Amino acid sequence: MKRKLLFGASFLFIAWAATSCKTLTDCQTCKLVTRKISDNSIVTSDGGTEYCGTSLIAFKAANPEIRNTTTDRVTKVECN
């Protein structure tokens, strides 16, 4: 019984470690930022969220750059 519990706990730990976002190389912290076009100063910015793999690609695709020359603002995704 103890052996089964040890194997089960080991399996869960390995599964968690293999899918952890911190261990992947394609993770980035992204946020939506609105800047003035004229001087590139930040008008608004959210806190940022970490995205990995396909969720990172989906987030970038769902939020294209939006330029509004009337209000002199551009909103885009910035990741680091």
C-alpha positions, -999 to +999 in steps of 0.1 A: +000+000+000+028+024+009+046+016-024+014+025-044+011+058-025+047+066-032+044+058-069+012+078-071+028+108-054+059+106-076+037+104-107+017+135-096+049+154-088+065+146-122+033+155-141+031+188-123+068+196-129+066+187-166+037+210-172+047+239-150+048+272-168+080+282-151+100+254-167+090+262-203+111+285-223+083+301-243+066+319-213+062+357-213+045+382-191+022+403-213+001+433-207-021+457-228-006+491-229-021+524-243+005+550-253+004+584-269+016+582-305+033+617-303+057+611-274+053+573-267+043+580-230+021+554-213-015+565-208-029+532-193-015+498-186-028+466-169-008+446-144+003+419-168-003+381-168+021+353-176+012+333-207+029+301-221+028+282-254-004+283-273-021+306-248+006+332-254+000+330-292-038+332-287-035+362-265-013+381-290-036+371-319-067+382-300-053+417-292-039+433-324-024+468-323-051+495-325-040+530-337-064+559-332-049+591-347-079+611-337-071+606-300-033+603-306-032+568-289-021+533-298-031+502-278-010+471-281+003+440-263+038+443-248+055+412-235+088+406-217 
